[in-house]
Amino acid sequence: MGVSNTLVAKAEDIFCDVTSMRTMRWNYRRVALLSALLLSVLYVLSQLSWSHRGRQTDPMGGPDQKQRLTQYDLDSIAATLKVNYKVVTNSPSPHSPPFTVAQLTLTNAGEVRLPSFGWKIMFNSVHQIFVESMISQKSIQINYGLEISHINGELYSLTPTDAFGDALMPGEARVLKLHLKCCSIVVTDSIPNWYMTVPGLQPRLIKSTTGESFSFVEDRDTPETWKRDADPNSVQFDYFDPFTAETRYKTKGVADLGSAPIPVIPTPVEVSYDNSSRLNVFKGKWKLSVDKGKELKTEALYLGEIWGLPVSSESLSGEVIEFVREPVVVRVRDKELPQAECYELKVLPGQNPKIIIKASEPAGAFYAVQSLISITDRLGNVPATLIRDGPRFRYRGLMLDVARNFHSKETVFRYLDVMAMYKMNKLHLHLTDDEGWRLEIPGLPELTQIGGRRCHDMTGKNCLMPFLGSGPFANTSGSGYYTGEDYRAILRYATSRHIEVIPEIDMPGHCTAAIVAMEARYKRLRDAGRTSDALKYRLREPKANETNHYSVQRFNNNVLNPCLQSTFTFVETVINTVYSLHSDIAPLKVFHFGGDEVQRQSMGYTPSCDKLKATLDSTERYTGWQDFFARRVAKLLQTSDLDVAGWEDSFKHRRNPLPLELYPNRRVYAYTWQNSWEGGGAQMPYLLANSGYKVVMTPGTNLYLDHPQEPDPKERGLTWATRYIDVFSIFRLVPENIYWSADVNGNGVPVGICDDREVCIPLDKPENIEGIQGTMFGEYIREEWIVDYMVLPRLLAIAERGWHAADWEYNPSTPSREKEMHEDWRRFANTLGHKELLRLDLLGYNYRVPLPGAVFVDGELRTSVEFPGLGVEVSLDLGESWTLSKPGDKPVRGRQPILIRTRSADGKRFSRIVRVPGRKS
């Protein structure tokens, strides 16, 4: 019997005794007074008993625990708990290994106390929370009685211990100090959407951490917080500082030419036009005519749908846009470009206006249509024009990562549209990774039901863990997948725009989602007594030796076992499914199997590998289990006559390409990315190309769109390859002599142009450079507008370099090459600001609006912008009102700060606000 029940029984006994006292002639008033006194005592004792009731049983463990939180309490605490995250320094001591010191403050801003037991805070950190003991342990007790545990990947938990002390009362705060692996130099490193969980209750997001504003993260406003190393005496001193208004004015401002000097982006090989002679395609009775073969009818229908014009397969008279299929030969520097994508466009005004599109193949006709749309103004006017054009590279691509954060097929459609506008022809879809599996595979429902969902489930029975800030519920970008029909819809949409979809199933590393899903399948079928079926697709081995090896992203269960037949049964089933999905829409030509960032030390430590190793000959054991896996996948692909593609990691051993003859496929595509200038990997594209591999260049220093666009801690992105990548960084890339693209290393130290042929291997087989690709991994890309912000307008520079070979790229003289490049950049930047960004605005793309620059000259505020044609607005009243900055404005005087911002081409959106210090007189 509980204490309170005992007290109630005792009260009943006393009451009976009191009533019997009447026989003893007690006064009634005295009886009533005694009863009231006893009831008051009982009430106090019962309240004390209630407050200690939780001591008896507590599934969280430990004796003497206090009252457990209710759902109401948890809801209230999560809604009012203030989380404040602050990076204190990235360089705490010149004599210590580099690490980041951060401060975490938890403030109870509500009315419900936060007890000293029974709850966890779950959060993500891309930077490893680092203490020496966590190398061998998964948790560490830190100050203030809290324990941080590494769960898996980027996921951590914060739990109170017995040393937590009293509850965190309303108005109180706890301050914690954390050490992280260096270096956290941008605000977006602090992943949002932390949440609290209590056993038996629904988890709740901590409101102060939600969304993309990062209001819970303090500004990195000192050199120690925005630099990797702030000690100027250190050999690792970081020279990068956030740009000021003056810095932007002097280094990023571009002279305004007053108009768009390039009629079409990407720049055509040959173009001439006469703006004084025009026709109008929106007036009159224009028709589209396809020649008798009808091979170009699809391209004519595409234009007809956009402009609302009829299409006929007969010879027509009057105002006609003719589609004619005949060979078009375009030459650049005595090299004939591939005819499949070449075209000729003629616009002939006059009394009998006509437009003629000639192309060798339908793709060329489609690109001619894009050029025609580009030179047509909003009123339908088209100048007299002659364009003969074709691409430098066969591969002009964009990679979208839909695994880390999922994006719907409609979002993919939007990017297929903008790729088509700028004549890009390869969409590389990163469909799987540790944090998500995004393609339905018939017969393996767990891949999408579990591997395609993230939620608060540490068991893996219902979903993956809540990685990358996806929160506790499966209703965010952490969850989602394409059904077979969704994927086929993407293929149809891409095919109609002459874009090839290259699917990537990343393996043998980056496979946490697949392994967890197939383990759930195994347990389901095993429990149903179907042991043989259960083992068919199992990807791990129960008797495997445990290792402490983690992937780059801190996963310890993300590598497929290369020694299990069930692994290759799984791989073959996936390949066959993808092959079938493509078959009647866009037959699959190449399959990308990933192969990057494999923790080689974690492969082969299993009984099955010990057994298999003894049966392999010296060739099969050439460089290890990762290469063994890659060759087996290549053989599976070869049986379906498919080419194999993978990241460069798959096809090299240390710094040397593996012999191409190891792979039976007709073509092997290597995607090169590890070129950080100080890392010594810049020569790998040419080593692979010279060895016969087909190379797709996607250097991290220039083409990784997941990196920031300024060295500013407020800019989104990862910073592992370089500090920032702006549009100019992409524009200046020289794919056929990448060493000329080197500028500074990751700390801003200038990197000299390499002329040492022993170190900087020359490109002897340029025909093996297939092309270039912009790559955007999705760790920080949780919403569609962020995709726009990160991809655009940088994508236009990728399109330019992939299609157009500028003369300055082949100029061996550094001074004249630099001069010609900057003149070309001025034309390109003006074309973006005066024309192309408005096109993107009208189509609903939320591209990044660049920040403005400003200086005072002779008392006059002068402003600049990266893309001339965009307006810069000025505010003298702290943002209450804004006026457009124009040359000749009255001098701005006074001590108050001046605010400036850039507005988008359509005037509806703005850049971040920049402060300009006021003048003293």
N, C-alpha and C positions, 0 to 999 in steps of 0.2 A: 504494500500500500504506500502511495506517495505521501510526502510530508503534508501537503494541503488536504488530502483526504483524511489523514489522521486528525488534523486540526478541526475539520468539520465534524467528525465523530465525537471529538472531545467537547465541542460546543453543544451538541445535542444532549450529551450527558449532563453538562452544567445546567442547561436550560431546564431539564427534567428535575434536577435537584432544586433549582430555584422555585419552580412551581410548587414543589412539595413543601416548601417552607411556609406556605399559607397556614398549614396546620400548626405551625409554631407561632402564628399571629404576627409575622413580619409585616412591616408597613409596605403597602403596594408601591409607594414612591421609591422606597429603598430598593425594591426588586427591580424596578424599571431602570434605575440608575446603574445598578450592578450589571444588568444585561447589556446596556449600551456600552459600558466600559469593556466588557468581555468581547463584544462584537468588533470594537475598534482594534483591540489587540489582535484578534483573529485576522482582520483585513491586512494589517501591516505584515504579519507573519506569512500570509498567503502570497503577498506581493514579493517578499524576499524569496520564497520558495520558487515562484514562477521564473524569477530572473536567473536562478541557478539550475533550472530543469535541464538545460542543454548539456550539463556535465556528464550525463549518464551514458549517452550513445552519440557518436559522431563519426560518420564514415570518412571524414577527412583525416582522422587519426589524431591521437594525443588526448591526454586527460585534461580535465578542468577547462574545457572550452566554454565560451559564452554563447549567448543566444544566437541562433542561426538567422541569416538574412531571409526575409520573405521576398516573393516576386515584386511586391510593391516597393520594398526597400531597395532591391537591386535596380529597378527601373528608375527610382529617384536618384540613387547614387550615380548611375551611368549618365543621367541627364545633367547632373550638376558638378561632377568631378572635373576639375580643371587639370589638364595635363600640359605641362610646359617643358619643352625639350630645347636645350641650348648646347651648342658646341662651344666649349670653353677654349680649346686650342687643338691644333693639329700637330704641334711640335713642342711637347712639354719639356724636353731636355735635349741638349745637343749630344749627350752621351748615351741616350737610350735608343732602342729600336723605334722607328716611327710608329706612333699610334695616336688616336684621337681621344681626347678627354671630353666627355659630355656630361651634362648635368640634367637630371630628370627631377622635376618638382611635381608632386601630387598635392593638390589643394582641395580640401573638402569645402565646396562653396554651397552646399545644400543644407538641409535640416536633419538628415539622417546620418548617424555616425557610421563610419566604416570600421567594422570590427577587426579584431586582430587574428582572425582565422576564417577559413571556409571559402575563400574567393581566389580567383586568379585574374590577372590581366594578360591578355594575349596580344602580341604585337610582332611586327616584322622589321628586320633590319638587314639591308643588303651588305652592310659592313659587319663582319664577324665581331660579336662582343667578345673581347679578348682579355683573358687572364691566363697566366701560365698553366694553372691547374686544369683549365678547360680543354687542354690538348688531350688529356686522358679521361676527363670527366665531362658529363653533359650538363652539370649545374655547378653553381658556386654561390655561397652565401655572401652577400655584400652588406654594407653598413645599414643600419636601421632595421635589422631583422627581416630582410627580404632575400629571397633566393631567385636568381635568374637561371632558367633552364633552357638549353638549346633543344628544340623539339626535332626539327629537320629542316633542311634548306634554310630559308630566311626567317623561319618562325621561332619565336622565343616566348617564354612565359615568365611572369613576375608573380611570386607567391609569398605571402607572409610566413614567417617562421615563429617559433616560440619566443624568439628575442624581439619580436615586433613591439611588444609592450602593450600599452593601453590602446584602445580604439582611436582612430583618427576622428576627432570630434569636429563638428561644424566650425569653420573658420580656421582650422589648423592645417599645416602643410608639412610634408616630409620632402627633404631634398636628398637625392641619391647621386652618387658619382659613378660613371661608367667609363670603361676603357674599351675602345673599338679599334679594329684593324684600320690603319691609316689608308686613305684620308677622306673625311666627309666634308666636301667643300661646296656643295650645292644644297639648297633647302629641300629639294625633292628626294634626297637620300633618306629623309625621315618619312618613312611610308605611313600614310594616314590609316584611319579606320581601326584603331585599337578597340578592344572590347573586353568586357568582364563576364566571367562565368562562375556559377555556383552550382554544385551538384544538385540535380533535381529541379533546377529552374531554367527558364529560357535565357540564353545569353543575351547581352545587350551591348550595342555599340556605345562607346564613350563619346558623347555628343561633341565635346570640345575638340576631338581629333578627326571628325568626319569631313568628307568632301575634299575638294582640290585647292582650297584656299591656303592650307598649311598655316592656319592662324595659331596653331599650338606650337609652332616652331619659331624660335627667336631668330631675328635677322643675323646673318653672319656679317657683322659690321666692323670687324677688326682684321688686320692682316693675319693674325694667328688663326682666324676662323675661315678666311677665304683662300688662304695659301696652304699648300702641302707642307711647306717649311718656311717660316718667317724669319729665320736667322740669316741675316745678310752675310755672315761669315761662314755659313755652311756651304759645302760643295753641292748640296741638294737644294739650295735656295730657290724658291719659287718666284719667278719674276712677274707672274700674272697678277694684275689688279683689275677690279671692275672698271669698265670704261666710264669715264665722266663725260659730261656734255662736250667739254673741250677736246677730250680724246677722240670722240666720235667725229667731231667737226674736222679734226686734222687728219685722221687716218681712214675714216669710212665715208666721209662726205664725197659725193661725186658731182662734177660740174653738170649743170642742167643744159642739155642741148635743145630743149624746147619742144621736142617731139620724139616719136619712136623711130630711130634710124634703121632698124631691122624690120622688114615687113612681115617676116615669118620666123617664129622660134619653134624648133631649132633652125639655125641659119642654113639656107639652101646653098648648094654648090654653085649654081649659077642663077642669078636673078637680076632682072631689069624691069623697071616699071615707070610709068608716066602718070603722075597724079593730075595732070591737066586734061587728060583724056579718060573718061569714065563711062561705065554703063551702070544700070541699076537693076538688080535681080529681084527686087521687091515690087517693081512696077512693070507693066506690060503682061504678056502672056507667055512667060517662060515655061519651057518643058525640058524634060530630061530624055535623051535619046541614047539607047544602047545598041552597039553594032550587032550585026546578024548572029554572031556567035553566042550572045547573051552571057558571056563569061563574067562580065562586069555588072550584071544586073543588081546583085546584092549591094554593091557599093553605090549604085545610082539610087536604089531604094533608100539607103541610109541618108543620103543628101536630100532626097525627096521628102522624107519624113520630117527632117529638121526645118526645111524651108516651105513645106506644104506644096510641092510641085509634083505633077503627074509624070510617070515614067512610061516610055513607049519603046518597043523593040523595032519600030519602023523608022525609016529615014524621014526626018521632019524638016520643015522650013520655018523661017521666022526666028524668034528668040529661043535659041536652043543651047543646052549644055550637052555636048557630045562626049560619050565615053567610048574610046577606041582602044582595042587591045592590039598592040603591035610592039615589037622590041624597042626599048629605049636604052641607049648606051650612054653612061655618064662616066667620065674619067677624072681622076684627081691625081696630079703628079705622076702622070703616065701609068696610073693603075686603074684598071676598069673595075667599077663597083659592081657588086652582085646585082644582076638584073631583076631579081625577084621583087625588089622593093624600090626600084627606080621609076620615075615618072616624069612627064612633061606637062606643064600647065600653061595654056595660052588664053589670055583674056583679050578679046578683040572688039573694042567699042566701034562706033560708027553707025552708018545708016542700017547696016545689017549686023547688029551685035551678035556675038557668038562667044562661047567658051568651049575650049577643046581640052579634054583630059585624055592623055595617052599613057598607057602603062604596059609593061611586059607581063605582069601578073596582077591578080586582084589586089594584093597588098599595096602595090604601087599606086593603083587607082584610089585606094582608100586614103593614102597619105596625100595624094593630090587634092582630094576633097577637104582634108584638114587644112591644107595650105589655102585653098579657096575660101573657106570659112574665115580663116585668120585675116586675109587681106580685105574682107568685106566689112564695112563699117556698120554701125547700128541702124543706119537708114537704108542699107542695101547697096551702097555705092561701092563699085569695084574698079580700081584703076587699070589701065592697060598694062598687062603684065606678061612676062615670059619667065618661067621657072623651069630649069632642068636640074633634077635633084636625085639624090640617093644617099644611103647611110654608109658611114665608115665601118661600123661594126654590125655583125649579124645579131648580136645580143645586146639589148638595151633594156635593162630590167629594174624592177622594184621588188624587194622582199618585204612582205607583211607578216609579222608574227601574230597569229591568232591563237596561239597556244597559251602564252603567259596571261594575256587578257583577250577574251573572245570578242570578235566583231562580226556582226550579222552579215548575211549575204548582200543586203542592201548597201552596207558600208563598202563592201568589196566592189559592188557595182560602181559606186562613186569614184573609186580609185581606178577602175578600168576605164571610166570615161575620161578622167584627166590624163591618164597615161596615153590614151588614144589621141587626145588633142595634141600631144607633143611627141607623137610617133614612137612611143616606147612599145616594145613587143613581147616582153617576158614578165609574167607575174609569178614570182616564187612565193608559194604559200607555205609558211612554216606551221604545219598542222599539229605537231605534237612536241611536247617537252615535258620536263619534270612536273610542271604545274598544270598540265592539261592535255587531254586527247580530244581532238575536235572533229573527227570524221567517223561516221557510223560504219561499222563493219558487221554485216549480217552474220548471225551465229555467235557473235561475241558481244552481247549487250552490255556487259560490265564496262567495256572500254569507254562508252559514253555515259552510261548511267552512274558510274562511279568516277572514272577517269575524266569525264567531262563536267564534273560538278565539284565545287569547293564549298565546304561548310565546317561548322564546329563538330568534328568527329575525329577523334584521335585514333580510332580503331581501323579506319579504312573500310568499314563495312558498308557505309552509305555514300561516301564521297571522299575526295582528297581533303587534306588539311587546308586551312584558310591562308594560303600563301599570298604574298604580294599585296596585302591590304584588301583582300576581297571580303573580309568580315565573316561573321558567323553564319550567314544565310546564303542559300544558293540562288539569289536573285540579283547578282551583280555581274560584272564582266568576268569574274572568276569562273563563271559557269556558262555552259552553252556548247553546242556542237552543230555541225552540218549533217542533216540527213542525206541519204544518197541523192534524193531529188534536189535538195539545196545545192549540193556540190555540182550536180549536172546543170543546174540553172546558171551557176557561175561559169561553167565551161561554155555553155551556149552564149552567154553574154560576152565572154572574152573572145570567143571564136568570131562573133559578128564584128569585132573590132580588131581582128588580126593580131590577137594577143594569145600567146601560148602560156597555159598554166602549167607550172612545174611544181608538182607536189613534193613536199619534204616530210618524211617520217623519220625523225631524228633518232639514231641508234648507233652503236650499242649504249652510249652514254645518254644522259638527259631522258631516261626512261622510267622515272618514278611513277608517272601516271599509268603506264602500261603494266608495270610490275605489280602495283597495288591492285589494279583492276583484275588482272589475271589470277592473283592470289585469292581475291574474293570469289572469282569463278571456281577456282580449285576447291575452296572450302564448301561452296554451295553444292557442288556435284559430289564431293567426298561424303558430305553428310547425308546425301540422298542415296549413298551406296554405289555410286557410279565412279569408282576409283580410276578406271582406265580412261574414261572421258575426262575426268578431272585433271589428269596428268598431261593430256594432249597439248595444252597451250601454257603449261606452267613455266614461268620465266626465272624462278629462283630454285635453289637447291637447299633443302632443310638441313643438310649436314655440312653446309659450307662453313669454312673457317671464318670466324669473325675477324674483321680488320678495322683499324681506326682511320682508314683512308676516306677522305671526303672529296667530293667534286669541288670545282671552283665556287659553286653556289652553296656549298656546305650540305649537300645531300650525301647520305651514306648508303642508299639503296637504289641507285639509279643506273646501274650497269647490267645489261643483259648477260646471261651466262652463255659464253660462246661454245660450251662443250656439251650442252643439252640438245638433243634432237628436237625437243619441243620448242626451243627457241626458234629454230629455222622453220618448223611447221607454222609457227605464228607469223614469222616474217613472210613466208610464202603466201599464206592466206591474205595478209594485208596487201601484198603486191598484186595478187590476182584480183582482189576487190577493186583496187584503184585502176588497174588495167581495164576491167570490165566497165567501170563508170565512164571511162574515156572513150570506149571502143566505137560507138556510133555517133559521137559528136566531134571529138578532137582526139583521134587515136594517139595513145601515149607513146612518146618517143624517148623520153629520158625520165629516170626516177632518181630523186635526190634522197640519199639515205643518211644525211647529216654527217656523223662521224667525228664531230668536234668535241673538244674538251673531255675526252675520255680519261678517267682516272685509271691509268694502266696498272697501277699497283693493286687495284681492287679486282682485276681480272685474273682468273686462273687459280684462285685459292679454294678449289673445291675438289671433292673426290672424283667427280666426273672429268675434270681437267687433268688430274694426276693420271687417270686411266687412259685418257685420249692421247696425252703427250707421248706415251710410249709407242703409239701406233703411227705417228707422223714422221714423214721423211724430212730431210734437212730443208727442202724448199718450202714445205708447208709450215715449218717452224721458223720462217725467214726472219721476222723481227718481233714476233710476239702475238699474243692473242687478239689484239685489236686488228692487226693486219690479216690474221687468219679469218676473223669475222668478216672484214671487208671483202676479201676474195670470195668467200662463200656467198655473200649477198650478190656480188657481181655475177657469179655463175648462175644464180637463180634468175637474175634479170636477163642474162644472155639467152636463157631458154625461151624467153618471150621476145627475143630480138630487140631488147631495150638497151639503151646506153645508160651508163651509170654516172651519177654526179655525187659529189660530196665536198665538204669543206676541206681545205688544204691539209688539215691534220690527218686525214684518212690516207693520204698518198705520199707521205714522207716519213722518214725515220731520222729523228733529230733534224738536221738541216739539209738532208739529202733526199731527193725524190726517189721513191721506190721504182724499180724497173717496170716500165709500162706493160711488158709482156706477162706480168703476173695476172693481168685482168683479161678475160676473154672477149670483152665487149668491143664493138667497133670504135666507139669513142668513150673517153673517160674525161669528164668535166671536173676540174678542180677550181673551187671558189676560194680565192686567196684573200686573206683579211688581216693577218698578223704582221703588220708592217710598221709598228711604232718605230720612229726614226732611231731612237736610242736602243731599240731591241735587236737591231741587226737583221730583221726579216724582210726588208724591202726587196731583196733580190729573188725571193721565192717565186713570184709569178713568172719570172724569166727562166729560172732553173726548171720549173715544171714545163713551160712552153717549149723550151729547147729540148726537153726530154720526150716531147710528143704529146703531152697532155693538152687538152683544150681548156684554156684558162678564162675564167670569168673574174675580172678584177673588182674587188669591193674593199679597197684598203680602209682600215679603221680610221686612219688619220684624215681621210677626205670624204668618205662615202657612207659613214655610219650615221644615219639620221636620228638615232637615239641619243646623240650627244648634244650638249648645249650649243646655242648659236652666238653666245658671247661669253667671255670669262667673268660672268656675273653670277653670284650665288643664287639670285632669284630666277635664273634661267633653268628650265627643266633639262634633265638628261644625265646620262652616265659620263664618266670622265676617264675611263681606263686607257683609251687609245690616245687621246689628246685633250687639251683643255676645252677647246670649242671648235666647231665647224660651222662657218657661215657660208653664204652663197658664194662668196669669192673664193673660199677654200676649195670648193668643188669646181668652180669655173677654171681655176688655174691648174687643175690636175692634167698631167701629161701622161696618158696611159702607156704610150710607147717609149717613154723615157721617164719612168716614175721618179728617178733620182732628182730630176729637175723640179719635182713637186715638193721636195723637202724644204721646210722653212725653220721651224723651231721644234724642240723636243717637248715633252709633257710639262716641263717646268719653265718653258719660255726661252730656253737657251738656244741661240741660233745654231742651225745645223748646216754645215758646209755642203755644197754640191759635190758629189762623189765622182771622181774621174779614175779611180783605181779599178782596173778591169778585173783584178783578182778578188776584190771585195764586192764591187758593184757589177755583178755579172751583166753583160750586154744582152739585149734581146736579139738572138740570131734567127729566130723563126717567128716573125711578127704575124704570120698567117695563123698561128695557133692562139693568138689572143682573140677570143670570141667576142669580148666586149666588156661592159662595165655594168655594175648594179648598185643602186642605192639600197642600203640594208637598214631596216628598222626593227630591232628586237623590242619586245613589248612590256618589259618589266614595269615601266612607269606609265604605260599608255592605257589608262582605265576608261577613257571616254572618247567618243568620236571626235569632239572638237580638238582634243589633244593630238589625234592623228593629223588633222589639218595643220595645226600649229607646228608640228615637228616636220612634216613632209613638205609643206609649201611655204615659200616659193623655192626651196632648195631643189625640188624635183626638176624644175625647169633647167637648172644648171647641169643636172645629170643628163637630161635629154640633150642639151646642147653638146656636151662632150661625147656622148654616145653616138650622135648623128654626124656632127660637124667636126672635121679636122682642120683646126685653124692653122694658118701659115706660121704663126709664131711658135707653134709646137715643134717645128722642125728647124728653127733658127739656132745654129750652134753658138752664136754670140750671146753671152748672158746679158750684157747691157741692152743691146737692141731687142733681144727677145722680151726682156722685162718691159721696155717701152712699148713695144707692139702689143703685148698682152694687156697692159693697162689701158691703151687706147681701145682695144677690143672690148674690155670690161666696161668702159664708159658707155659704149654703144649698147651693150647688153643690158646694163643697169637702167639706162634711160628707156629702153624698150619695155622692160618690166614695169617701171613706174608710170610711163605714159600710156601703156596699152594693156599688157598682159594681166596685170593685177586687177584691172577693172573687169576683164573677161572672167576671172576667177570669182570676183565679187558677184557678178550677175548670175553666176551658176551656183552660188551658195557655199563656196569654199571659204572657210575661216582661216586663211593663211596668217602667218605671223606678220604683224605690222612692225617694221623696224623702229627702234628707238632713235630719236633725233639727236643731232649735235648742235652746239651753239658756242659762240665766243663773243666778247665785246671787242669791237674795233673802232677806235676814235669815238667812244661813247655810244656806239650803235650796236644793238644786239643783232648778230648775224646767225642764221640757222642753216642747217644742212640736213640732208637725208640720204640714206644709202641708195634709194631708188628715186631719182628726180621725177617729179610729176605728182608725188604724194605731198600733201600739204602739211606744214608744221604750224601748230597752234600755240599761242602764248597766253598765259594768265598772269595778271599782276595782283590778283586778289585771292590768292590761295585756292584757285579752282572754282570760284563763284561764277566767273565768266571767262570766255575764251575768244580770242581773235586770231585770224589767220596771219601768220608772219609773212611780210612782203618786203622786197628790197626798198630801201628808202623810208622805212618806218621811222617815226620820231624816236630819238634816243630814249632808252629806258633807264631811268635813274632811281636811286633810292636804296635803302638798306635791306628791304624785304626780299626774300628769295623769289625768284621768277620760276614759274612752272612752264614746261613745254611738253608737247606730246605730238606724235605723228598720227595723222588720220588716214584711214584706208582710202583706196581709190574712189570708192562710192560715197565716202564721207560718213559712213554709218558706224564704223568701229575705230578704236584708237589703240595706240601702243600704251605701255606703261608710262606713267608720268615721270619726267626727269626734272630734278631741281637744278637751277643755275644760280650760283651765289649772286646776290644783288651787288651793284656797284656802290662804292663808298661815297661817290660825289657825282 
